[in-house]
Amino acid sequence: MENKAEATAKLPSVVSLIDKLAKKGIIHKNKAANLKSGLMHKINNL
């Protein structure tokens, strides 16, 4: 992604998708937390 504003705007939908996958048992809840944490770090470093 090129800019922080675009990434920040898309973040809630991505986090929601990850949460839904964890709730359905497709991915483990700790894996979901790690994915969200990684996304936060990448966006903060933009």
C-alpha distance matrix in Angstrom:
0.0 3.7 5.9 7.8 9.7 7.4 6.6 10.3 11.5 10.4 11.7 15.4 15.3 13.8 16.3 19.0 18.5 18.8 21.8 23.4 23.2 24.8 27.5 28.4 28.8 26.4 24.7 26.5 25.9 25.3 22.7 21.0 21.3 19.8 16.7 16.3 17.1 14.6 11.7 13.3 13.6 10.0 9.2 12.4 11.8 8.9
3.7 0.0 3.8 7.0 8.9 7.6 8.1 11.3 12.5 12.6 14.1 17.6 18.0 16.9 19.2 21.9 21.8 22.2 25.0 26.7 26.7 28.3 30.8 31.9 32.4 30.0 28.3 30.0 29.2 28.5 26.0 24.3 24.3 22.8 19.9 19.2 19.6 17.2 14.4 15.3 15.3 11.8 10.5 12.9 12.0 8.4
5.9 3.8 0.0 3.7 5.5 5.7 6.6 8.8 10.3 11.4 12.6 16.0 17.0 16.4 18.3 21.0 21.5 21.9 24.4 26.3 26.8 28.1 30.4 31.9 32.5 30.5 28.7 30.1 28.8 28.2 26.1 24.0 23.6 22.6 19.9 18.5 18.7 17.0 14.0 14.0 14.3 11.4 9.0 11.0 10.8 7.1
7.8 7.0 3.7 0.0 3.8 5.5 5.1 5.9 8.5 10.0 10.4 13.6 15.3 14.8 16.1 18.9 19.9 20.1 22.2 24.4 25.2 26.1 28.3 30.1 30.8 29.1 27.2 28.2 26.6 25.9 24.2 21.9 21.1 20.4 18.0 16.1 16.1 14.9 11.9 11.1 11.8 9.7 6.4 8.0 8.9 5.9
9.7 8.9 5.5 3.8 0.0 3.8 5.5 5.1 6.1 8.7 9.9 12.5 14.2 14.6 16.0 18.2 19.5 20.4 22.1 24.1 25.3 26.5 28.2 30.1 31.2 29.7 28.1 29.2 27.5 27.2 25.7 23.0 22.4 22.3 19.8 17.4 18.0 17.4 13.9 13.1 14.6 12.8 9.3 10.9 12.5 9.7
7.4 7.6 5.7 5.5 3.8 0.0 3.8 5.5 5.2 6.4 8.7 11.5 12.2 12.5 14.7 16.6 17.4 18.6 20.7 22.2 23.2 24.8 26.6 28.1 29.3 27.5 26.2 27.8 26.4 26.4 24.5 21.8 21.8 21.6 18.6 16.7 17.9 16.9 13.3 13.5 15.2 12.8 9.8 12.5 13.8 10.8
6.6 8.1 6.6 5.1 5.5 3.8 0.0 3.8 5.4 5.3 6.1 9.6 10.6 10.0 11.8 14.4 15.1 15.7 17.9 19.8 20.5 21.8 23.9 25.5 26.4 24.6 23.0 24.4 23.0 22.8 20.9 18.3 18.2 17.8 14.9 13.0 14.2 13.1 9.4 9.9 11.7 9.4 6.6 9.8 11.3 9.1
10.3 11.3 8.8 5.9 5.1 5.5 3.8 0.0 3.8 5.5 5.1 7.8 10.0 10.2 11.0 13.4 15.1 15.7 17.2 19.4 20.7 21.6 23.3 25.3 26.4 25.1 23.4 24.4 22.5 22.5 21.1 18.2 17.6 17.8 15.4 12.7 13.7 13.6 10.1 9.2 11.7 10.6 7.1 9.3 11.9 10.3
11.5 12.5 10.3 8.5 6.1 5.2 5.4 3.8 0.0 3.8 5.6 7.1 8.4 9.8 11.3 12.8 14.3 15.8 17.2 18.8 20.4 21.8 23.1 24.9 26.4 25.2 24.0 25.4 23.6 24.1 22.7 19.5 19.4 20.1 17.3 14.7 16.5 16.5 12.7 12.4 15.3 13.9 10.7 13.1 15.5 13.6
10.4 12.6 11.4 10.0 8.7 6.4 5.3 5.5 3.8 0.0 3.8 5.8 5.8 6.5 8.9 10.3 11.1 12.8 14.6 15.9 17.2 18.9 20.5 21.9 23.4 21.8 20.8 22.5 21.1 21.7 19.9 16.8 17.3 17.9 14.7 12.6 15.0 14.7 10.9 11.7 14.7 13.1 10.6 13.7 15.9 14.2
11.7 14.1 12.6 10.4 9.9 8.7 6.1 5.1 5.6 3.8 0.0 3.8 5.6 5.2 6.1 8.5 9.9 10.6 12.2 14.3 15.5 16.6 18.3 20.2 21.3 20.1 18.6 19.8 18.1 18.5 17.0 13.9 13.9 14.6 11.8 9.2 11.5 11.8 8.2 8.5 11.9 11.1 8.9 11.6 14.2 13.5
15.4 17.6 16.0 13.6 12.5 11.5 9.6 7.8 7.1 5.8 3.8 0.0 3.8 5.5 5.1 6.0 8.6 9.9 10.4 12.2 14.3 15.3 16.3 18.4 20.1 19.4 18.3 19.4 17.3 18.4 17.4 13.8 14.0 15.6 13.2 10.3 13.0 14.1 11.0 10.9 14.6 14.5 12.3 14.6 17.6 17.0
15.3 18.0 17.0 15.3 14.2 12.2 10.6 10.0 8.4 5.8 5.6 3.8 0.0 3.8 5.5 5.0 6.2 8.7 9.9 10.6 12.5 14.4 15.3 16.7 18.6 17.5 17.0 18.8 17.3 18.8 17.4 13.8 15.0 16.5 13.6 11.5 14.8 15.4 12.2 13.3 16.8 16.1 14.3 17.1 19.7 18.8
13.8 16.9 16.4 14.8 14.6 12.5 10.0 10.2 9.8 6.5 5.2 5.5 3.8 0.0 3.8 5.4 5.1 6.3 8.7 9.9 10.8 12.5 14.3 15.6 16.9 15.3 14.3 16.2 15.0 16.1 14.2 11.0 12.3 13.3 10.1 8.6 12.0 12.2 9.2 11.1 14.3 13.5 12.5 15.6 17.7 17.2
16.3 19.2 18.3 16.1 16.0 14.7 11.8 11.0 11.3 8.9 6.1 5.1 5.5 3.8 0.0 3.8 5.4 5.1 6.2 8.7 10.0 10.6 12.3 14.4 15.5 14.7 13.2 14.3 12.4 13.6 12.4 8.8 9.5 11.3 8.8 6.4 9.9 11.2 8.9 9.9 13.4 13.7 12.8 15.1 17.8 18.0
19.0 21.9 21.0 18.9 18.2 16.6 14.4 13.4 12.8 10.3 8.5 6.0 5.0 5.4 3.8 0.0 3.8 5.5 5.1 6.2 8.7 9.9 10.5 12.4 14.3 13.9 13.4 14.7 12.9 15.0 14.1 10.4 11.7 14.1 11.8 9.9 13.4 14.9 12.7 13.6 17.2 17.4 16.3 18.7 21.4 21.4
18.5 21.8 21.5 19.9 19.5 17.4 15.1 15.1 14.3 11.1 9.9 8.6 6.2 5.1 5.4 3.8 0.0 3.8 5.4 5.1 6.3 8.7 9.9 10.8 12.6 11.3 11.2 13.4 12.6 14.8 13.1 9.8 12.2 13.9 11.2 10.4 14.2 14.9 12.9 14.8 18.0 17.7 17.2 20.0 22.3 22.1
18.8 22.2 21.9 20.1 20.4 18.6 15.7 15.7 15.8 12.8 10.6 9.9 8.7 6.3 5.1 5.5 3.8 0.0 3.8 5.5 5.2 6.3 8.7 10.1 10.8 9.6 8.4 10.1 9.2 11.0 9.3 6.0 8.6 10.3 7.9 7.7 11.4 12.2 11.1 13.1 16.0 16.2 16.3 18.8 20.9 21.3
21.8 25.0 24.4 22.2 22.1 20.7 17.9 17.2 17.2 14.6 12.2 10.4 9.9 8.7 6.2 5.1 5.4 3.8 0.0 3.8 5.4 5.1 6.1 8.7 9.9 10.1 9.2 9.9 8.1 10.7 10.3 6.7 8.7 11.5 10.2 9.1 12.5 14.3 13.4 14.6 17.7 18.5 18.4 20.4 22.9 23.6
23.4 26.7 26.3 24.4 24.1 22.2 19.8 19.4 18.8 15.9 14.3 12.2 10.6 9.9 8.7 6.2 5.1 5.5 3.8 0.0 3.8 5.4 5.1 6.2 8.6 8.8 9.3 11.0 10.1 13.3 12.5 9.5 12.1 14.7 13.0 12.5 16.1 17.5 16.3 17.9 21.0 21.4 21.2 23.6 26.0 26.3
23.2 26.7 26.8 25.2 25.3 23.2 20.5 20.7 20.4 17.2 15.5 14.3 12.5 10.8 10.0 8.7 6.3 5.2 5.4 3.8 0.0 3.8 5.5 5.3 6.3 5.3 5.9 8.4 8.8 11.7 10.3 8.0 11.5 13.3 11.6 12.3 15.7 16.6 15.9 18.1 20.8 21.0 21.4 23.9 25.9 26.4
24.8 28.3 28.1 26.1 26.5 24.8 21.8 21.6 21.8 18.9 16.6 15.3 14.4 12.5 10.6 9.9 8.7 6.3 5.1 5.4 3.8 0.0 3.8 5.5 5.1 5.9 4.9 5.6 5.3 8.6 8.2 6.2 9.2 11.6 11.0 11.5 14.4 15.9 16.0 17.7 20.2 21.1 21.7 23.7 25.8 26.8
27.5 30.8 30.4 28.3 28.2 26.6 23.9 23.3 23.1 20.5 18.3 16.3 15.3 14.3 12.3 10.5 9.9 8.7 6.1 5.1 5.5 3.8 0.0 3.8 5.4 7.7 8.2 8.5 7.6 11.4 11.7 9.6 12.0 14.9 14.4 14.3 17.3 19.1 18.9 20.2 23.0 24.0 24.2 26.2 28.6 29.5
28.4 31.9 31.9 30.1 30.1 28.1 25.5 25.3 24.9 21.9 20.2 18.4 16.7 15.6 14.4 12.4 10.8 10.1 8.7 6.2 5.3 5.5 3.8 0.0 3.8 5.6 7.9 9.3 9.9 13.6 13.2 11.6 14.6 17.0 16.1 16.7 19.8 21.1 20.8 22.7 25.4 25.9 26.3 28.6 30.7 31.4
28.8 32.4 32.5 30.8 31.2 29.3 26.4 26.4 26.4 23.4 21.3 20.1 18.6 16.9 15.5 14.3 12.6 10.8 9.9 8.6 6.3 5.1 5.4 3.8 0.0 3.8 5.4 6.3 8.0 11.3 10.9 10.4 13.5 15.4 15.0 16.3 19.0 20.1 20.5 22.5 24.7 25.5 26.4 28.5 30.3 31.4
26.4 30.0 30.5 29.1 29.7 27.5 24.6 25.1 25.2 21.8 20.1 19.4 17.5 15.3 14.7 13.9 11.3 9.6 10.1 8.8 5.3 5.9 7.7 5.6 3.8 0.0 3.8 6.8 9.3 11.9 10.3 9.9 13.5 14.7 13.6 15.4 18.3 18.8 19.0 21.5 23.5 23.8 24.9 27.3 28.8 29.6
24.7 28.3 28.7 27.2 28.1 26.2 23.0 23.4 24.0 20.8 18.6 18.3 17.0 14.3 13.2 13.4 11.2 8.4 9.2 9.3 5.9 4.9 8.2 7.9 5.4 3.8 0.0 3.8 6.5 8.4 6.5 6.7 10.2 11.1 10.4 12.6 15.0 15.6 16.3 18.7 20.4 21.0 22.3 24.5 25.9 27.1
26.5 30.0 30.1 28.2 29.2 27.8 24.4 24.4 25.4 22.5 19.8 19.4 18.8 16.2 14.3 14.7 13.4 10.1 9.9 11.0 8.4 5.6 8.5 9.3 6.3 6.8 3.8 0.0 3.8 5.5 5.2 6.3 8.8 10.0 10.7 12.5 14.3 15.5 16.8 18.6 20.2 21.4 22.9 24.5 26.1 27.7
25.9 29.2 28.8 26.6 27.5 26.4 23.0 22.5 23.6 21.1 18.1 17.3 17.3 15.0 12.4 12.9 12.6 9.2 8.1 10.1 8.8 5.3 7.6 9.9 8.0 9.3 6.5 3.8 0.0 3.8 5.4 5.0 6.3 8.7 9.9 10.6 12.3 14.3 15.5 16.6 18.5 20.2 21.3 22.6 24.6 26.3
25.3 28.5 28.2 25.9 27.2 26.4 22.8 22.5 24.1 21.7 18.5 18.4 18.8 16.1 13.6 15.0 14.8 11.0 10.7 13.3 11.7 8.6 11.4 13.6 11.3 11.9 8.4 5.5 3.8 0.0 3.8 5.3 5.0 6.2 8.6 9.9 10.4 12.3 14.3 15.3 16.5 18.5 20.0 21.0 22.6 24.8
22.7 26.0 26.1 24.2 25.7 24.5 20.9 21.1 22.7 19.9 17.0 17.4 17.4 14.2 12.4 14.1 13.1 9.3 10.3 12.5 10.3 8.2 11.7 13.2 10.9 10.3 6.5 5.2 5.4 3.8 0.0 3.8 5.4 5.0 6.2 8.6 9.8 10.5 12.4 14.3 15.4 16.6 18.5 20.0 21.2 23.1
21.0 24.3 24.0 21.9 23.0 21.8 18.3 18.2 19.5 16.8 13.9 13.8 13.8 11.0 8.8 10.4 9.8 6.0 6.7 9.5 8.0 6.2 9.6 11.6 10.4 9.9 6.7 6.3 5.0 5.3 3.8 0.0 3.8 5.4 5.1 6.2 8.6 9.9 10.7 12.4 14.4 15.5 16.7 18.4 20.2 21.7
21.3 24.3 23.6 21.1 22.4 21.8 18.2 17.6 19.4 17.3 13.9 14.0 15.0 12.3 9.5 11.7 12.2 8.6 8.7 12.1 11.5 9.2 12.0 14.6 13.5 13.5 10.2 8.8 6.3 5.0 5.4 3.8 0.0 3.8 5.5 5.2 6.1 8.6 9.9 10.6 12.3 14.4 15.5 16.4 18.4 20.4
19.8 22.8 22.6 20.4 22.3 21.6 17.8 17.8 20.1 17.9 14.6 15.6 16.5 13.3 11.3 14.1 13.9 10.3 11.5 14.7 13.3 11.6 14.9 17.0 15.4 14.7 11.1 10.0 8.7 6.2 5.0 5.4 3.8 0.0 3.8 5.5 5.0 6.1 8.6 9.9 10.6 12.4 14.3 15.3 16.6 18.8
16.7 19.9 19.9 18.0 19.8 18.6 14.9 15.4 17.3 14.7 11.8 13.2 13.6 10.1 8.8 11.8 11.2 7.9 10.2 13.0 11.6 11.0 14.4 16.1 15.0 13.6 10.4 10.7 9.9 8.6 6.2 5.1 5.5 3.8 0.0 3.8 5.4 5.2 6.3 8.7 10.0 10.7 12.4 14.3 15.6 17.0
16.3 19.2 18.5 16.1 17.4 16.7 13.0 12.7 14.7 12.6 9.2 10.3 11.5 8.6 6.4 9.9 10.4 7.7 9.1 12.5 12.3 11.5 14.3 16.7 16.3 15.4 12.6 12.5 10.6 9.9 8.6 6.2 5.2 5.5 3.8 0.0 3.8 5.4 5.1 6.2 8.7 10.0 10.6 12.3 14.3 15.7
17.1 19.6 18.7 16.1 18.0 17.9 14.2 13.7 16.5 15.0 11.5 13.0 14.8 12.0 9.9 13.4 14.2 11.4 12.5 16.1 15.7 14.4 17.3 19.8 19.0 18.3 15.0 14.3 12.3 10.4 9.8 8.6 6.1 5.0 5.4 3.8 0.0 3.8 5.4 5.1 6.3 8.7 10.0 10.6 12.4 14.6
14.6 17.2 17.0 14.9 17.4 16.9 13.1 13.6 16.5 14.7 11.8 14.1 15.4 12.2 11.2 14.9 14.9 12.2 14.3 17.5 16.6 15.9 19.1 21.1 20.1 18.8 15.6 15.5 14.3 12.3 10.5 9.9 8.6 6.1 5.2 5.4 3.8 0.0 3.8 5.4 5.1 6.3 8.7 9.9 10.7 12.7
11.7 14.4 14.0 11.9 13.9 13.3 9.4 10.1 12.7 10.9 8.2 11.0 12.2 9.2 8.9 12.7 12.9 11.1 13.4 16.3 15.9 16.0 18.9 20.8 20.5 19.0 16.3 16.8 15.5 14.3 12.4 10.7 9.9 8.6 6.3 5.1 5.4 3.8 0.0 3.8 5.4 5.2 6.2 8.5 9.9 11.0
13.3 15.3 14.0 11.1 13.1 13.5 9.9 9.2 12.4 11.7 8.5 10.9 13.3 11.1 9.9 13.6 14.8 13.1 14.6 17.9 18.1 17.7 20.2 22.7 22.5 21.5 18.7 18.6 16.6 15.3 14.3 12.4 10.6 9.9 8.7 6.2 5.1 5.4 3.8 0.0 3.8 5.5 5.2 6.1 8.6 10.2
13.6 15.3 14.3 11.8 14.6 15.2 11.7 11.7 15.3 14.7 11.9 14.6 16.8 14.3 13.4 17.2 18.0 16.0 17.7 21.0 20.8 20.2 23.0 25.4 24.7 23.5 20.4 20.2 18.5 16.5 15.4 14.4 12.3 10.6 10.0 8.7 6.3 5.1 5.4 3.8 0.0 3.8 5.5 5.1 6.2 8.9
10.0 11.8 11.4 9.7 12.8 12.8 9.4 10.6 13.9 13.1 11.1 14.5 16.1 13.5 13.7 17.4 17.7 16.2 18.5 21.4 21.0 21.1 24.0 25.9 25.5 23.8 21.0 21.4 20.2 18.5 16.6 15.5 14.4 12.4 10.7 10.0 8.7 6.3 5.2 5.5 3.8 0.0 3.8 5.5 5.2 6.5
9.2 10.5 9.0 6.4 9.3 9.8 6.6 7.1 10.7 10.6 8.9 12.3 14.3 12.5 12.8 16.3 17.2 16.3 18.4 21.2 21.4 21.7 24.2 26.3 26.4 24.9 22.3 22.9 21.3 20.0 18.5 16.7 15.5 14.3 12.4 10.6 10.0 8.7 6.2 5.2 5.5 3.8 0.0 3.8 5.4 5.3
12.4 12.9 11.0 8.0 10.9 12.5 9.8 9.3 13.1 13.7 11.6 14.6 17.1 15.6 15.1 18.7 20.0 18.8 20.4 23.6 23.9 23.7 26.2 28.6 28.5 27.3 24.5 24.5 22.6 21.0 20.0 18.4 16.4 15.3 14.3 12.3 10.6 9.9 8.5 6.1 5.1 5.5 3.8 0.0 3.8 5.6
11.8 12.0 10.8 8.9 12.5 13.8 11.3 11.9 15.5 15.9 14.2 17.6 19.7 17.7 17.8 21.4 22.3 20.9 22.9 26.0 25.9 25.8 28.6 30.7 30.3 28.8 25.9 26.1 24.6 22.6 21.2 20.2 18.4 16.6 15.6 14.3 12.4 10.7 9.9 8.6 6.2 5.2 5.4 3.8 0.0 3.8
8.9 8.4 7.1 5.9 9.7 10.8 9.1 10.3 13.6 14.2 13.5 17.0 18.8 17.2 18.0 21.4 22.1 21.3 23.6 26.3 26.4 26.8 29.5 31.4 31.4 29.6 27.1 27.7 26.3 24.8 23.1 21.7 20.4 18.8 17.0 15.7 14.6 12.7 11.0 10.2 8.9 6.5 5.3 5.6 3.8 0.0
